[in-house]
C-alpha cells in the first residue's frame, strides 16, 4: 500500500466526520501504518469549516489537516484519494463545479452517497470534464452505517468494473473503512440489498423499542431494560459471528411450556418475521427505482 498520500473529503458531515476521526486516531498508533500524511476537509460554508477546525484542534495525529470552504476543485487537484460525501440532492451541482471533474481525473473517488451508482457518478464526472482531460477517475462506493461513530460499523463496498481498480486502490478503501468497523466487498448486483441491510439497524431499533416498552409495562425501569437489552444484543451478535443459525439459537432456549416459546409464538402470530423480510425487500426495491434500475 502506498504512503504519504493526501485524502480529501468533499462534504464532511456526520458520516464524513466519523471516518475522519477514525483515520486520525489510527494515525497515532505506530502499530497501524497510515497511508495518509495530509487530509483536506471541504465544507459548503466557512462556518462549517471553522466548526470542524475547532473540533479537531489539538488532536495528536501527525497528519496535516486543512479545512476549506467552497474549494472542492482546489482540494481535489492536490489529492490522491477523494471521499465524496455530500448530500445526494447536491451531487450533480457539486460535480458540475468548474474544474472539479478535471481535478478528479485519474484519482480514486470513493462515494458514500446512497442512491447514486458508480455508473451515474462516472458519467456525471465524464460529462463535466473538459476536452483536454481524457483520464477517467476510478469511482468506488462504500456505505457504512450509523455505528461508524463508535467504530462498530459494517461497511459494504462496491468496486468498479472499469476503470478497474488496482490492488492498491482496494487496499486503501479497505484500510479507510476498517478504521470505523468491519468491511465487506460485495458484487454490484447485491449492493442495493447490502445498502439496505446497513440501514436495517433502524428497523431493528423498532423491535428493540417494542421490547423496552414491554419491560416498562411489566414494571421495569426503561434505563435498566435498555442496559440488559444492549448486552443481550451484543451476545446475539457474537453468536451469529461464530456461525450459529438464528433458528438453532431459538430452539436451544425454547423449553417445553416455557416463557420463551410463548414470546416466540406472539411475534410469529403478529407476522414480525415477514415484516422484517419485507422491510429489506421494500428498501432494496426503492433504491433500485431511485437509480432507474427498474
Buried (B, 14 or more C-beta within 10 A) or exposed (E): BEEEBBBBBBBBBEBBBBBBBBBBBBBEEEEEEBBBBBBBBBBBEEEBBEBBBEBBEEBEBEBEBBBBBEBBBBBBBEBBBBBBBBEEEEBBEBBEBEBBBBBBBEBBBBBBBBBBBBBBBBEBBBEBBEEEBEEBBBBBBBBBBBBBBEBEBBBBBBBBEEBEBEEEBBBBBBBBBBBBBBBEBBEBEEBBBBBBBBBBEEBEEEBBEEBBEEBEEEEBEEEEBBEBBEEEBEEEEEBEEEEEEEEEEEEEEBEEEEEEBEEBEEBEEEEBEEEBEEBBEEBBBBBBEBBEEE
